[in-house]
Amino acid sequence: MARIYNFSPGPAMLPSEVMEQARDEILNWHNTGMSVMEMSHRGKQYTEIAEESEADFRELLSIPSNYKVLFLQGGAATQFAMVPMNLLRGKKKADYLCTGHWSEKAIEEGQKFCEVNVVANTKSTKFTHIPAQQDWNLNSEAAYFHYTPNETIAGVEFHWIPEIGNVPLAVDMSSTLLSRPIDVSKFGVIYAGAQKNIGCAGLTIIIVREDLIGQTLSGTPTMFDYQIHAKNNSMYNTPSTYPWYISSLVFKWLKKKGGLAAMAEINHKKAETLYGFVDNSSFYTNPVDPTCRSWMNVPFILANSNLDEQFLNQAKQAGLANLKGHRSVGGMRASIYNAMPQEGINALVDFMKEFERTKG
């Protein structure tokens, strides 16, 4: 069967070139006679993979030298606990902004460790906008400010960075990291699950400012201490070696594509193509405020929801998979991360046009 266009929100499609290289190396990496999956994480060969991958990652994001990069396990959801455990640093309160499902999850976990001040919550408007910063109820005594720059389910995204003074920003960038350049120095800690723009599931990357680590909550498990992982180069225990290797190939692929500035142009064009079609259609609508629409996750609703199943079935037959929207939103959702080519967007738009012509 030919390759399809996979619009899954994650695990998401990977670049074909990356998977072809992984295929070619799976049994015999660089004439070692073994797979990366079989290597000791403390051996010379794997150490080289790990060190080179971190160097490439730092180069792509221009990460300042006073930030540590950690390649860990547990997914972004584990960071919902690790952030307060590491960033409270003797304080009792933290600010959280709620703009979607993943913000809510982070708040629920944060409440187990500190007094969470929800500065604003857009649930009453179905998470379709981002409130202006002047309307947030900020706490000047907060240990950190947490928000989710892109909500994958509702399709709401920040296109700006909050200015919170000296309060460190803690952000879940699982669905946007490496999709465009960012100024890492604006953040205290950035964390991201790999299975969207970075690689395959099983790896979580954390970028954390050095002065924020080493003051964990009393009773914090060893494996939840950023400083422990930083001192051990992410190898206090056996890391997710193969997902880390896949990510290292993605970093090389991104560099060949021209880096993150080039990816930003590509991703912006993909999003504009899809939103432009939806906005000019009377059959499809997008519920999100145009000022904060996601580049990565595009929800759209059919004029007649009774046609949803037909749309999904016919799309699948056309090689367009995993377009069903989240149950809390309904309709459709196209996740268009780095590996989704413009040709995939064009194919989706052509299908949507024909479906509207025959069903509208």
C-alpha atoms as one frame of an Amber mdcrd trajectory, in Angstrom:
protein
   0.000   0.000   0.000   1.231   3.500  -0.824   2.054   5.962   1.943  -0.928
   7.993   3.128  -1.160  11.546   4.399  -1.478  11.076   8.141  -3.170  13.998
   9.923  -2.918  12.398  13.377  -2.406  14.773  16.328   0.249  12.422  17.694
   1.986  10.126  17.340   2.281  11.960  14.056   3.842  11.261  10.699   7.624
  11.372  10.380   9.683  12.567   7.407  10.072   9.773   4.859  13.789  10.460
   4.581  14.207   9.903   8.315  12.337   6.618   8.287  14.248   5.408   5.243
  17.555   6.136   6.961  16.379   4.413  10.142  15.289   1.435   8.033  18.692
   1.218   6.356  20.491   1.410   9.706  18.201  -0.734  11.795  20.288  -3.928
  11.687  23.746  -2.452  11.318  24.391   1.092  12.481  27.554   2.510  10.864
  29.149  -0.920  10.437  28.981  -1.740  14.138  27.113  -4.953  13.370  24.276
  -4.024  15.692  21.196  -1.864  15.883  20.968   1.343  17.885  18.278  -0.495
  19.864  20.916  -2.971  21.031  23.610  -0.491  22.053  24.659   0.280  25.581
  23.642   3.835  26.344  27.044   4.257  28.007  29.021   2.869  25.087  31.113
   5.011  22.762  28.784   4.650  19.770  25.637   5.737  21.566  27.418   8.485
  23.454  28.384   9.953  20.094  24.744   9.866  18.928  23.574  11.562  22.134
  26.232  14.286  22.109  25.798  15.099  18.433  22.018  15.190  18.736  22.182
  17.675  21.607  24.609  19.850  19.647  22.275  19.852  16.637  19.250  20.596
  18.820  21.041  23.495  20.490  22.086  24.839  17.105  18.568  24.665  15.678
  17.107  26.630  18.587  20.158  28.812  19.367  19.914  27.656  22.986  21.993
  29.844  25.354  24.814  28.186  27.283  23.089  28.765  30.645  20.318  26.304
  29.731  20.428  22.557  30.224  18.871  20.188  27.699  17.430  16.949  29.064
  16.299  13.918  27.043  13.919  12.086  29.373  10.951   9.708  29.481   7.420
   9.991  30.816   5.837  12.265  28.230   4.814  15.883  28.703   2.240  14.759
  31.290   5.058  13.834  33.692   6.293  17.408  33.395   2.985  18.612  34.838
   4.404  17.321  38.152   8.115  17.903  37.550   7.620  21.609  36.872   6.207
  22.447  40.332   8.585  19.998  42.036  11.560  21.839  40.549  10.379  25.421
  40.040   8.550  26.279  43.274  11.927  26.723  45.043  10.437  27.384  48.460
   7.427  29.346  47.238   3.844  28.225  47.703   2.026  29.707  44.715   2.132
  29.476  40.920   0.166  31.137  38.125  -1.505  29.077  35.396  -3.412  30.178
  32.304  -6.152  27.823  31.114  -6.782  27.903  27.360  -7.580  24.258  26.641
  -7.484  20.587  27.558  -3.740  20.361  28.228  -3.742  23.539  30.302  -6.461
  21.954  32.427  -4.393  18.804  32.912  -1.365  20.820  33.983  -3.498  22.764
  36.480  -4.975  19.596  37.976  -1.497  18.198  38.572  -0.044  21.482  39.784
  -2.721  21.729  42.476  -1.220  18.659  44.143   1.959  20.592  44.927   1.079
  24.260  45.354  -1.607  26.889  45.455  -2.545  27.348  41.811  -3.818  30.750
  40.757  -5.709  30.433  37.461  -5.101  33.848  35.921  -7.796  33.355  33.258
  -9.914  30.489  31.929 -11.565  30.368  28.503 -13.564  27.177  29.025 -16.865
  29.097  29.052 -16.236  30.089  25.418 -15.169  26.535  24.460 -11.472  27.431
  24.356 -11.743  29.413  21.122  -9.665  32.466  22.045  -6.798  33.753  24.193
  -7.715  36.538  26.640  -5.690  39.749  26.522  -2.900  39.835  29.089  -4.319
  42.950  30.752  -7.310  40.826  31.758  -5.232  38.202  33.575  -5.296  38.058
  37.366  -1.542  37.674  37.903   0.072  37.043  41.278   3.347  38.910  41.814
   4.422  36.252  44.350   4.078  33.349  41.915   7.056  31.023  41.614   6.399
  30.625  37.893   3.791  31.212  35.200   2.619  28.164  33.232   0.813  28.166
  29.910   0.375  26.004  26.827   1.413  27.908  23.679  -0.570  25.567  21.417
  -3.646  23.579  22.392  -3.845  20.609  20.042  -7.523  19.830  20.647  -9.142
  23.258  20.309  -6.567  24.575  17.830  -5.703  27.735  19.794  -2.157  29.070
  19.651  -0.153  31.953  21.095   1.602  34.010  18.455   3.280  36.108  21.148
   5.174  35.560  24.381   3.682  36.886  27.642   5.737  39.498  29.495   5.546
  38.547  33.187   8.546  40.428  34.570  10.916  38.254  36.584   8.493  35.350
  36.983   9.870  32.387  34.975   7.719  31.122  32.132   7.074  27.366  32.114
   5.607  26.124  28.839   4.323  22.920  27.279   5.573  23.158  23.688   4.825
  19.552  22.753   3.044  20.543  19.555   5.129  23.540  18.455   8.765  22.993
  19.420  10.967  22.937  16.287   8.149  24.201  14.045   9.674  27.716  13.956
  12.388  29.762  15.708  11.787  30.804  19.323  13.739  32.966  21.755  14.637
  30.379  24.383  15.987  33.074  26.701  12.406  34.291  27.284  11.528  31.058
  29.109  12.445  29.379  32.367  11.573  25.863  31.270  10.322  24.465  27.976
   9.144  20.882  27.730   7.817  18.824  24.842   6.802  15.279  24.022   8.610
  14.187  20.870   5.755  12.568  18.958   4.607  15.590  16.953   7.451  17.658
  15.475  10.513  16.057  17.066  10.413  12.294  16.558   8.520   9.259  17.766
   6.753   8.612  21.059   8.850   7.705  24.079  11.056  10.779  24.419  10.452
  14.071  26.217  12.827  17.013  25.833  13.259  19.655  28.532  15.141  22.941
  28.157  15.668  24.494  31.586  17.597  27.531  32.825  20.401  26.468  35.140
  19.559  28.828  37.993  16.120  27.231  38.362  17.344  23.732  39.196  18.696
  22.191  42.385  15.983  23.407  44.787  13.352  20.696  44.567  10.422  20.142
  46.900  11.215  18.008  49.915  10.525  14.390  49.089  10.919  14.809  45.331
  11.834  11.414  43.810  15.320  11.238  42.346  13.934  10.648  38.862  11.900
  13.858  39.079  14.885  16.114  39.850  16.106  18.154  36.865  19.513  18.624
  38.479  20.101  14.870  38.761  19.429  14.427  35.062  21.530  17.465  34.142
  24.527  16.196  36.121  24.231  12.792  34.462  23.737  14.033  30.883  20.223
  12.528  30.805  21.675   9.095  31.588  21.043   8.657  35.295  19.063   5.636
  34.136  18.729   4.041  30.699  17.132   6.654  28.436  14.757   6.011  25.554
  17.653   5.248  23.251  15.844   4.534  19.980  13.377   7.473  20.156  16.386
   9.688  20.993  18.171   8.340  17.904  15.105   8.973  15.705  15.006  12.547
  16.995  18.683  12.941  16.130  17.821  12.048  12.530  14.985  14.587  12.541
  17.400  17.282  13.742  19.671  16.508  10.764  16.652  16.594   8.440  15.608
  20.001   9.789  19.084  21.382   9.245  19.048  20.136   5.646  15.662  21.815
   5.147  17.233  25.151   6.098  16.610  25.217   9.834  13.681  26.590  11.768
  13.334  29.831   9.820  12.720  27.769   6.695  10.310  25.502   8.574   8.362
  28.528   9.774   7.787  29.628   6.180   6.714  26.124   5.162   4.390  25.672
   8.148   2.835  29.113   7.795   2.058  28.473   4.138   0.466  25.106   4.935
  -1.773  26.658   7.577  -2.710  29.597   5.345  -3.681  27.232   2.532  -6.071
  25.256   4.727  -7.537  28.185   6.661  -7.913  30.165   3.453 -10.026  27.441
   1.908 -12.163  26.947   5.032 -12.804  30.680   5.391 -13.975  30.941   1.790
 -16.319  27.992   2.101 -19.937  28.033   3.227 -19.750  24.313   3.974 -16.813
  24.280   6.440 -16.132  26.560   9.398 -13.355  27.025  11.942 -14.531  28.145
  15.410 -11.263  29.736  16.609 -10.598  33.475  16.811  -8.485  34.216  13.688
  -5.910  36.056  15.825  -4.940  32.868  17.658  -5.422  30.043  15.203  -2.957
  27.199  15.431  -0.442  26.536  12.669  -0.237  22.930  13.800  -3.810  21.775
  14.535  -6.681  22.972  12.368 -10.190  22.003  13.540 -13.052  22.446  11.094
 -16.749  21.661  11.261 -19.045  20.542   8.460 -22.288  22.434   7.942 -24.173
  19.145   8.375 -22.723  16.945  11.126 -24.707  13.978   9.763 -22.128  13.876
   6.976 -19.151  13.487   9.321 -18.839   9.722   8.974 -19.134   9.883   5.192
 -16.437  12.547   5.123 -14.086  10.455   7.233 -14.691   7.249   5.298 -14.214
   8.871   1.913 -11.168  10.785   3.114  -9.595   7.538   4.284 -10.251   5.951
   0.900  -8.513   8.954  -0.665  -5.419   8.379   1.482  -6.203  11.101   4.037
  -6.191   9.525   7.494  -6.908  10.460  11.130  -9.017  13.551  10.481 -11.640
  12.929  13.161 -11.896  15.784  15.649 -11.578  15.290  19.379 -14.812  14.203
  21.050 -14.923  17.425  23.109 -14.956  19.567  19.950 -16.451  17.337  17.284
 -16.071  17.776  13.567 -12.655  17.319  11.999  -9.098  18.203  12.873  -6.082
  18.245  10.602  -2.765  18.149  12.442  -0.110  19.461  10.085   3.232  19.196
  11.843   6.676  19.546  10.270   6.602  16.250   8.379   3.293  16.989   6.618
   4.237  18.296   3.160   2.405  21.020   1.270   1.247  18.298  -1.123  -0.696
  16.736   1.743  -2.491  20.012   2.425  -3.270  20.427  -1.265  -4.667  16.888
  -1.415  -6.872  17.561   1.619  -8.198  20.827   0.171  -8.940  19.151  -3.178
 -10.853  16.407  -1.373 -12.778  18.936   0.726 -13.724  20.876  -2.400 -15.069
  17.767  -4.105 -16.934  16.633  -0.982 -18.561  20.055  -0.692 -19.489  19.985
  -4.386 -21.246  16.647  -4.060 -22.711  16.988  -0.567 -23.129  20.711   0.005
